[in-house]
Amino acid sequence: MSTQQDLGPDRPGGVFRTKTVEQSIRDTEEPEHALKKSLSAWDLTVFGVGVIIGTGIFVLTGKVAKETAGPATALAFVAAGVVCALAALCYAEFASTVPVAGSAYTFSYASIGELPAWIIGWDLVLEFALGTAVVAVGWSGYVRSLMDNVGWHLPAALEGPDVPGGTFDLLAFLLVLLLTLILVIGVKLSARITAVVVAIKVAVVLIVIIAGAFFINSDNYSPFIPPAVEQESGSGLNAPMVQLMFGYAPTNFGVMGIFTAASVVFFAFIGFDVVATAAEETKRPQRDMPRGILGSLLICTVLYVAVSIVVTGMEHYTKLSTSAPLADAFKSAGHPWYAGVISFGAAVGLTTVCMILLLGQTRVFFAMSRDGLLPRFFSVTHPKFRTPYRPTILLGVVIAIVAGFTSINELATLVNIGTLFAFVVVALGVIVLRRSRPDLHRAFRTPWVPFLPIVSIAASVWLMLNLPAETWLRFFIWMVIGFVVYFLYGRSHSRLGKLGRDAPF
């Protein structure tokens, strides 16, 4: 291959230079930057299930059913699952073809160019960081509830900003620090802990489905799709982007309310893309990455649909709790014992969500550092554990502080828009790489290219447009900061840029 061709259509120092798949793989073989390959298809599937089943299934089910979709919440989960499945097929092709840490960042570098790769990497850092902080705060709430049941109480000031009089969330802070230590010790240890926790979490979900099925009242399903009500979306930055751009006002309930609900419950699926960040630590990524990504998504979608059907059948959607719907549904059925079990399962389950989101972020940060777009100091692995311990410690401390001082409601929607943006870039990357490298061996091929990736892009954009304009504004500000960092540091320190005309690949 010629050097200039490999560096992309732009000049060697240009921002659209691409990094070949072959060079990306060779970089992983450098001893000081190599990660230990220890994960199997089972480990990846457990990771996926562990990170997906969390806040969404334990909290959002009641909120969406009561405020947006009624019993048709099950269909909203299906719609959101389809959007994720379209993206998952694109992720599976890339992860099996480019088995390198970094997920969408690495995929974009190999297909679209350095600047787009930087943008998506910067976006993923935001997504995973805020996702970890949000879930840590949610975990803290469940643990405080369990503590209250046995008469243990924290000082109000240490219960977090979401509690009246609270200023610092001590439990969320300590959780992130503990998980940081676990990830430094090793990803295989993380996988073993996750396997145990996921088993507990899935068992609790199955208890909800099986036990709850005996308390279903079919009258609660009427009407299954409640009549449409125009959404009170506010004005200005509080309004959804689709309303500001096209004058379309999203509805609560009705058929269109299902799609409005899908943009909310989409948060419940966030995390399956984290599986792709572990490609470099997988023993046989060409075979196991597609299995892990698609398998975990399928399992979770089935569980989500089943839980939403059971819960809306146990209690009429107008009476569901918006904070702990699963537990409260059993209380309303006269079985409060189940509520304690479910709260315990939620607290345990959110632990793995935090850990895997933190793992995903450190791998993206590590990959960007190894490419020189961030200081190379962070791309050195631990001499004993072979983990990226420097970015893990740095990001763990920062996220712990954010989780301690930040309200959960201020961060959640930013996670959604960041994930959907990543979906768009990955789908676009599949189309581009199919055209630029048709000869590349692909262990898994996304079907119906370019039709399916185009549909994936359209579906992701539609869900993005249903998010508030203020979320778009915050996302835009974060992207502007990213551009500044890239042009002041990343572009001049880029490893690919330094190779320039003398690149050996």
C-alpha positions as CSV (number, residue, x, y, z in Angstrom):
1,M,0.0,0.0,0.0
2,S,1.2,3.5,-0.6
3,T,1.8,5.8,2.3
4,Q,-0.4,8.7,1.0
5,Q,-3.3,6.4,0.2
6,D,-3.2,5.0,3.7
7,L,-3.1,8.4,5.2
8,G,-6.4,9.3,3.6
9,P,-7.5,11.8,0.9
10,D,-6.1,14.7,2.8
11,R,-2.5,15.8,3.0
12,P,-0.4,13.8,5.6
13,G,-0.9,16.5,8.1
14,G,-4.6,16.9,7.3
15,V,-7.5,16.3,9.6
16,F,-9.1,13.6,7.4
17,R,-6.2,11.3,7.3
18,T,-7.3,7.7,8.0
19,K,-5.5,5.0,9.9
20,T,-5.5,1.6,8.3
21,V,-7.0,-1.4,9.9
22,E,-3.7,-3.2,9.7
23,Q,-1.8,-0.4,11.5
24,S,-4.5,-0.2,14.2
25,I,-4.0,-3.9,14.9
26,R,-0.2,-3.6,14.8
27,D,-0.3,-0.8,17.4
28,T,-2.0,-3.3,19.8
29,E,1.1,-5.5,19.6
30,E,3.5,-3.0,21.1
31,P,4.5,-4.4,24.5
32,E,4.2,-1.2,26.5
33,H,0.7,-0.5,25.0
34,A,-0.7,-4.0,24.8
35,L,-3.8,-5.1,26.7
36,K,-4.2,-8.7,28.0
37,K,-6.5,-10.9,25.9
38,S,-8.7,-12.7,28.4
39,L,-12.4,-12.3,27.4
40,S,-14.6,-14.9,25.8
41,A,-18.0,-14.6,24.0
42,W,-19.6,-15.5,27.3
43,D,-17.7,-12.8,29.1
44,L,-18.8,-10.2,26.5
45,T,-22.4,-11.3,26.7
46,V,-22.3,-11.0,30.5
47,F,-20.8,-7.6,30.2
48,G,-23.5,-6.5,27.8
49,V,-26.4,-7.8,30.0
50,G,-24.6,-6.4,33.0
51,V,-24.5,-2.8,31.7
52,I,-27.8,-2.8,29.8
53,I,-30.1,-4.1,32.7
54,G,-30.0,-1.2,35.1
55,T,-31.7,2.1,35.6
56,G,-34.0,1.6,32.6
57,I,-35.7,-1.6,33.7
58,F,-35.9,-0.6,37.4
59,V,-37.0,3.0,37.0
60,L,-38.1,4.1,33.5
61,T,-40.7,1.4,33.1
62,G,-43.1,3.2,35.5
63,K,-42.3,6.7,34.4
64,V,-42.9,6.0,30.7
65,A,-46.0,3.9,31.3
66,K,-47.6,6.6,33.5
67,E,-46.6,9.7,31.6
68,T,-46.2,8.7,27.9
69,A,-47.3,5.2,26.7
70,G,-49.5,3.3,29.1
71,P,-49.4,-0.5,28.7
72,A,-47.9,0.1,25.2
73,T,-44.6,0.8,27.0
74,A,-43.8,-2.8,25.8
75,L,-44.0,-1.5,22.2
76,A,-41.8,1.5,23.1
77,F,-39.1,-0.9,24.4
78,V,-39.4,-2.9,21.1
79,A,-39.0,0.3,19.1
80,A,-36.0,1.4,21.0
81,G,-34.6,-2.1,20.8
82,V,-34.9,-2.1,17.0
83,V,-33.0,1.2,16.8
84,C,-30.3,-0.4,18.9
85,A,-30.3,-3.6,16.9
86,L,-29.7,-1.7,13.7
87,A,-26.7,0.0,15.3
88,A,-25.6,-3.3,16.8
89,L,-25.3,-4.9,13.4
90,C,-23.0,-2.1,12.3
91,Y,-21.0,-2.3,15.5
92,A,-20.6,-6.1,15.1
93,E,-19.0,-5.7,11.7
94,F,-16.6,-3.1,12.9
95,A,-15.7,-4.8,16.1
96,S,-14.9,-8.1,14.4
97,T,-13.0,-6.4,11.6
98,V,-11.1,-3.9,13.7
99,P,-10.5,-5.7,17.1
100,V,-9.0,-2.7,18.8
101,A,-9.9,-0.8,21.9
102,G,-11.9,2.4,21.4
103,S,-15.2,1.2,19.9
104,A,-16.7,3.9,17.6
105,Y,-13.6,6.1,17.9
106,T,-11.3,3.4,16.4
107,F,-13.9,2.5,13.8
108,S,-14.2,6.1,12.6
109,Y,-10.4,6.5,12.5
110,A,-10.2,3.6,10.1
111,S,-13.0,4.8,7.8
112,I,-13.9,8.5,8.0
113,G,-10.7,10.2,9.3
114,E,-8.9,11.6,12.2
115,L,-11.1,14.6,13.0
116,P,-14.4,12.7,12.9
117,A,-12.7,10.0,15.0
118,W,-11.7,12.6,17.5
119,I,-15.2,14.0,17.6
120,I,-16.7,10.6,18.3
121,G,-14.1,9.8,20.8
122,W,-14.7,13.1,22.6
123,D,-18.4,12.3,22.5
124,L,-17.9,8.8,24.0
125,V,-15.8,10.2,26.8
126,L,-18.8,12.4,27.7
127,E,-21.3,9.6,27.3
128,F,-19.6,7.0,29.4
129,A,-18.5,9.5,32.1
130,L,-22.0,11.0,32.6
131,G,-23.5,7.5,32.3
132,T,-21.3,6.3,35.1
133,A,-22.1,9.3,37.3
134,V,-25.9,9.0,36.7
135,V,-26.0,5.3,37.5
136,A,-23.8,5.8,40.6
137,V,-26.3,8.4,41.9
138,G,-29.1,6.0,41.2
139,W,-27.3,3.2,43.0
140,S,-26.8,5.5,46.0
141,G,-30.6,6.1,46.2
142,Y,-31.4,2.4,46.3
143,V,-28.8,1.7,48.9
144,R,-30.0,4.5,51.1
145,S,-33.5,3.1,50.8
146,L,-32.3,-0.3,52.0
147,M,-30.4,1.3,54.8
148,D,-33.5,3.2,55.9
149,N,-35.4,-0.1,56.1
150,V,-33.0,-1.3,58.8
151,G,-32.8,2.0,60.6
152,W,-29.5,3.2,59.3
153,H,-29.3,6.8,58.1
154,L,-26.6,9.0,56.6
155,P,-26.3,12.7,57.6
156,A,-28.6,14.7,55.2
157,A,-25.6,16.6,53.9
158,L,-24.0,13.4,52.6
159,E,-27.1,12.1,50.7
160,G,-26.5,14.1,47.6
161,P,-28.0,17.0,45.7
162,D,-31.1,15.0,44.8
163,V,-32.1,15.0,48.5
164,P,-33.4,18.1,50.2
165,G,-30.5,19.5,52.2
166,G,-28.0,17.3,50.6
167,T,-24.8,18.6,49.1
168,F,-22.5,15.6,48.6
169,D,-23.4,12.0,47.7
170,L,-20.9,10.0,49.7
171,L,-22.1,6.6,48.6
172,A,-21.9,7.4,44.9
173,F,-18.4,8.8,45.4
174,L,-17.2,5.7,47.2
175,L,-18.7,3.3,44.7
176,V,-16.9,4.9,41.8
177,L,-13.6,4.8,43.6
178,L,-14.0,1.1,44.6
179,L,-14.9,0.2,41.0
180,T,-11.8,2.1,39.8
181,L,-9.6,-0.1,42.0
182,I,-11.2,-3.2,40.6
183,L,-10.6,-2.2,37.0
184,V,-7.0,-1.4,37.7
185,I,-6.5,-4.9,39.1
186,G,-7.7,-6.5,35.9
187,V,-10.6,-6.8,33.4
188,K,-10.8,-10.6,34.0
189,L,-11.5,-10.0,37.7
190,S,-14.1,-7.4,36.6
191,A,-15.7,-10.1,34.3
192,R,-15.9,-12.6,37.2
193,I,-17.5,-10.0,39.6
194,T,-19.8,-9.0,36.8
195,A,-20.9,-12.6,36.2
196,V,-21.9,-13.0,39.8
197,V,-23.7,-9.7,40.0
198,V,-25.5,-10.2,36.6
199,A,-26.7,-13.6,37.9
200,I,-28.3,-11.9,40.9
201,K,-29.8,-9.1,38.8
202,V,-31.2,-11.5,36.1
203,A,-32.7,-13.7,38.9
204,V,-34.5,-10.6,40.4
205,V,-35.8,-9.7,36.9
206,L,-37.1,-13.2,36.4
207,I,-38.8,-13.1,39.8
208,V,-40.6,-10.0,38.7
209,I,-41.7,-11.7,35.5
210,I,-42.7,-15.1,36.9
211,A,-44.1,-14.1,40.2
212,G,-45.8,-10.9,38.8
213,A,-47.5,-13.0,36.1
214,F,-49.8,-14.5,38.9
215,F,-51.0,-11.0,39.9
216,I,-51.9,-9.7,36.4
217,N,-55.3,-8.1,36.1
218,S,-56.3,-8.1,32.4
219,D,-58.5,-5.0,33.0
220,N,-55.3,-3.0,33.5
221,Y,-54.4,-3.4,29.8
222,S,-57.5,-1.5,28.8
223,P,-56.8,0.7,26.8
224,F,-53.5,-0.9,25.7
225,I,-52.7,2.3,23.7
226,P,-54.4,5.2,25.6
227,P,-55.8,8.1,23.5
228,A,-53.2,10.7,22.4
229,V,-52.7,13.8,24.4
230,E,-50.6,16.7,23.1
231,Q,-47.3,16.8,25.1
232,E,-46.7,19.8,27.3
233,S,-43.2,20.3,26.1
234,G,-42.7,23.9,27.0
235,S,-41.1,26.5,24.8
236,G,-37.7,27.7,23.9
237,L,-34.9,25.4,25.0
238,N,-37.3,23.2,26.9
239,A,-39.0,22.1,23.7
240,P,-37.9,19.1,21.7
241,M,-35.8,19.9,18.7
242,V,-38.4,18.3,16.4
243,Q,-40.9,20.9,17.5
244,L,-38.6,23.8,17.0
245,M,-37.4,22.6,13.6
246,F,-40.6,21.2,12.0
247,G,-43.4,22.5,14.2
248,Y,-44.3,18.9,15.2
249,A,-45.5,18.6,18.8
250,P,-44.8,15.1,20.2
251,T,-47.7,13.4,21.9
252,N,-48.1,11.5,25.1
253,F,-50.0,8.3,24.6
254,G,-51.5,7.3,21.2
255,V,-49.5,5.6,18.5
256,M,-47.0,8.5,18.2
257,G,-46.7,8.5,21.9
258,I,-45.0,5.1,21.6
259,F,-42.2,6.6,19.6
260,T,-42.0,9.5,22.0
261,A,-41.6,7.0,24.8
262,A,-39.0,5.1,22.8
263,S,-36.7,8.2,22.9
264,V,-37.0,8.1,26.7
265,V,-36.6,4.3,27.3
266,F,-33.7,4.4,24.9
267,F,-31.6,5.2,28.0
268,A,-32.4,1.7,29.2
269,F,-30.4,0.2,26.3
270,I,-27.4,2.4,26.7
271,G,-24.3,0.3,27.2
272,F,-24.4,-2.5,24.6
273,D,-21.9,-0.5,22.6
274,V,-19.5,-0.7,25.6
275,V,-19.0,-4.4,24.6
276,A,-17.2,-3.1,21.5
277,T,-14.6,-1.2,23.6
278,A,-13.3,-4.6,24.9
279,A,-12.5,-6.0,21.4
280,E,-8.7,-5.7,22.0
281,E,-9.0,-7.8,25.2
282,T,-11.1,-10.6,23.6
283,K,-9.4,-13.9,22.8
284,R,-11.2,-14.4,19.4
285,P,-12.8,-11.1,18.5
286,Q,-13.7,-12.0,15.0
287,R,-16.1,-14.6,16.3
288,D,-16.9,-13.5,19.8
289,M,-17.6,-9.8,19.4
290,P,-20.7,-10.2,17.2
291,R,-22.0,-12.9,19.5
292,G,-21.5,-10.7,22.6
293,I,-23.0,-7.5,21.1
294,L,-26.1,-9.1,19.5
295,G,-26.6,-11.7,22.1
296,S,-26.7,-9.3,25.1
297,L,-29.0,-6.9,23.2
298,L,-31.5,-9.7,22.4
299,I,-31.6,-11.0,25.9
300,C,-32.2,-7.6,27.4
301,T,-34.9,-6.6,24.9
302,V,-36.9,-9.8,25.7
303,L,-36.5,-9.1,29.5
304,Y,-37.5,-5.5,29.1
305,V,-40.7,-6.3,27.1
306,A,-41.7,-9.0,29.5
307,V,-41.2,-6.8,32.6
308,S,-43.2,-3.9,31.2
309,I,-46.1,-6.2,30.2
310,V,-46.1,-7.7,33.7
311,V,-45.8,-4.5,35.6
312,T,-48.6,-2.7,33.6
313,G,-50.7,-5.7,34.1
314,M,-50.2,-5.8,37.9
315,E,-51.1,-2.2,38.5
316,H,-53.0,0.3,36.2
317,Y,-50.6,2.6,34.4
318,T,-52.1,5.7,36.0
319,K,-51.1,4.5,39.4
320,L,-47.6,3.2,38.8
321,S,-44.7,4.7,40.7
322,T,-42.2,6.7,38.7
323,S,-39.3,6.0,41.1
324,A,-39.6,2.3,42.0
325,P,-42.4,0.9,39.8
326,L,-41.4,-2.8,40.1
327,A,-41.2,-2.8,43.9
328,D,-44.3,-0.7,44.3
329,A,-46.3,-2.9,42.0
330,F,-45.8,-5.8,44.3
331,K,-46.7,-3.7,47.3
332,S,-50.0,-2.8,45.7
333,A,-50.6,-6.5,45.1
334,G,-50.1,-7.1,48.8
335,H,-46.6,-8.7,48.7
336,P,-44.2,-6.1,50.1
337,W,-41.6,-8.9,50.7
338,Y,-40.9,-8.9,47.0
339,A,-40.3,-5.1,47.1
340,G,-37.2,-5.6,49.4
341,V,-35.8,-8.3,47.1
342,I,-36.3,-6.1,44.0
343,S,-34.6,-3.1,45.7
344,F,-31.7,-5.3,46.6
345,G,-31.4,-6.5,43.0
346,A,-31.6,-3.0,41.7
347,A,-28.8,-1.9,44.0
348,V,-26.6,-4.9,43.1
349,G,-27.4,-4.5,39.4
350,L,-26.5,-0.9,39.1
351,T,-23.1,-1.7,40.5
352,T,-22.1,-3.6,37.3
353,V,-23.6,-0.9,35.1
354,C,-21.2,1.6,36.7
355,M,-18.2,-0.6,36.4
356,I,-18.7,-1.5,32.7
357,L,-19.4,2.1,31.7
358,L,-16.2,3.1,33.5
359,L,-14.4,0.3,31.7
360,G,-15.7,1.5,28.4
361,Q,-14.6,5.1,29.0
362,T,-11.1,4.2,30.0
363,R,-10.6,2.1,26.9
364,V,-11.7,4.9,24.6
365,F,-9.4,7.3,26.5
366,F,-6.6,4.8,26.3
367,A,-7.0,4.3,22.5
368,M,-7.0,8.1,21.9
369,S,-3.9,8.5,24.0
370,R,-2.1,5.7,22.1
371,D,-2.8,7.5,18.9
372,G,-1.3,10.7,20.4
373,L,-4.5,12.7,20.3
374,L,-4.3,12.8,24.1
375,P,-1.1,12.7,26.1
376,R,0.8,9.4,25.5
377,F,1.4,9.2,29.3
378,F,-2.1,7.6,29.6
379,S,-1.4,4.8,27.1
380,V,1.1,2.9,29.2
381,T,-0.4,-0.3,30.6
382,H,0.4,-1.6,34.1
383,P,3.5,-3.9,34.1
384,K,1.7,-6.6,36.2
385,F,-2.0,-6.3,35.5
386,R,-1.7,-5.2,31.8
387,T,-4.6,-2.7,32.3
388,P,-4.7,1.0,31.3
389,Y,-4.3,2.0,35.0
390,R,-3.4,5.7,34.5
391,P,-6.5,6.8,32.6
392,T,-8.6,4.5,34.9
393,I,-7.4,6.2,38.0
394,L,-7.7,9.7,36.5
395,L,-11.2,9.3,35.1
396,G,-12.3,7.3,38.2
397,V,-11.4,10.1,40.5
398,V,-13.0,12.8,38.3
399,I,-16.2,10.8,37.8
400,A,-16.4,10.1,41.6
401,I,-16.3,13.8,42.2
402,V,-19.0,14.5,39.6
403,A,-21.2,11.8,41.0
404,G,-20.8,13.2,44.5
405,F,-21.9,16.8,43.6
406,T,-24.2,16.4,40.6
407,S,-28.0,15.9,40.4
408,I,-29.1,12.9,38.3
409,N,-31.6,14.9,36.3
410,E,-29.0,17.3,35.0
411,L,-27.0,14.6,33.2
412,A,-29.3,11.8,31.9
413,T,-30.4,13.4,28.6
414,L,-26.8,14.2,27.6
415,V,-26.0,10.5,27.8
416,N,-28.8,9.7,25.3
417,I,-27.7,12.2,22.7
418,G,-24.1,11.2,23.0
419,T,-25.0,7.5,22.4
420,L,-27.3,8.2,19.4
421,F,-24.6,10.4,17.8
422,A,-22.1,7.5,18.1
423,F,-24.7,5.2,16.4
424,V,-24.9,7.7,13.5
425,V,-21.1,7.8,13.0
426,V,-20.7,4.0,13.2
427,A,-23.4,3.4,10.6
428,L,-21.8,6.0,8.3
429,G,-18.4,4.4,8.8
430,V,-19.7,1.0,7.7
431,I,-20.9,2.5,4.4
432,V,-17.6,4.4,3.9
433,L,-15.3,1.4,4.7
434,R,-17.3,-0.9,2.4
435,R,-16.5,1.5,-0.5
436,S,-12.9,2.3,0.5
437,R,-11.8,-1.2,1.5
438,P,-14.0,-3.7,-0.2
439,D,-11.2,-6.3,0.0
440,L,-11.0,-6.2,3.8
441,H,-11.7,-9.5,5.5
442,R,-14.9,-9.1,7.5
443,A,-15.7,-12.0,9.9
444,F,-19.2,-10.5,10.3
445,R,-20.9,-8.5,7.6
446,T,-23.8,-6.1,8.3
447,P,-26.6,-7.1,5.9
448,W,-28.2,-5.0,3.3
449,V,-25.5,-2.3,3.1
450,P,-26.1,0.6,2.5
451,F,-29.8,0.3,3.1
452,L,-29.7,-0.9,6.7
453,P,-27.0,1.6,7.9
454,I,-29.0,4.4,6.3
455,V,-32.2,3.3,8.2
456,S,-30.1,3.1,11.4
457,I,-28.9,6.7,10.8
458,A,-32.5,7.9,10.2
459,A,-33.9,6.2,13.3
460,S,-31.1,7.5,15.6
461,V,-31.5,11.1,14.3
462,W,-35.3,10.9,14.9
463,L,-34.8,9.9,18.5
464,M,-32.2,12.7,18.8
465,L,-34.7,15.2,17.5
466,N,-37.2,14.2,20.3
467,L,-34.7,15.3,22.9
468,P,-34.9,18.9,24.4
469,A,-33.2,21.7,22.6
470,E,-31.2,22.5,25.8
471,T,-29.7,19.0,25.5
472,W,-28.5,19.8,22.0
473,L,-27.1,23.1,23.3
474,R,-25.0,21.4,26.0
475,F,-23.9,18.8,23.6
476,F,-22.8,21.5,21.1
477,I,-20.8,23.3,23.8
478,W,-19.0,20.0,24.7
479,M,-18.2,19.5,21.0
480,V,-16.8,23.0,20.7
481,I,-14.5,22.3,23.6
482,G,-13.4,19.1,21.9
483,F,-12.6,21.0,18.7
484,V,-10.4,23.4,20.7
485,V,-8.5,20.6,22.4
486,Y,-8.0,18.8,19.1
487,F,-6.6,21.8,17.2
488,L,-4.5,23.1,20.1
489,Y,-3.1,19.6,21.0
490,G,-4.3,16.6,19.2
491,R,-3.6,17.5,15.6
492,S,0.0,18.5,16.3
493,H,0.7,15.5,18.5
494,S,-1.1,12.9,16.4
495,R,1.0,9.8,16.0
496,L,-0.4,9.3,12.5
497,G,0.4,12.9,11.7
498,K,4.0,12.5,12.9
499,L,4.5,9.4,10.7
500,G,3.5,11.7,7.8
501,R,5.3,11.0,4.6
502,D,7.6,8.4,6.1
503,A,4.8,6.2,7.4
504,P,5.8,2.5,7.1
505,F,2.3,1.3,6.4
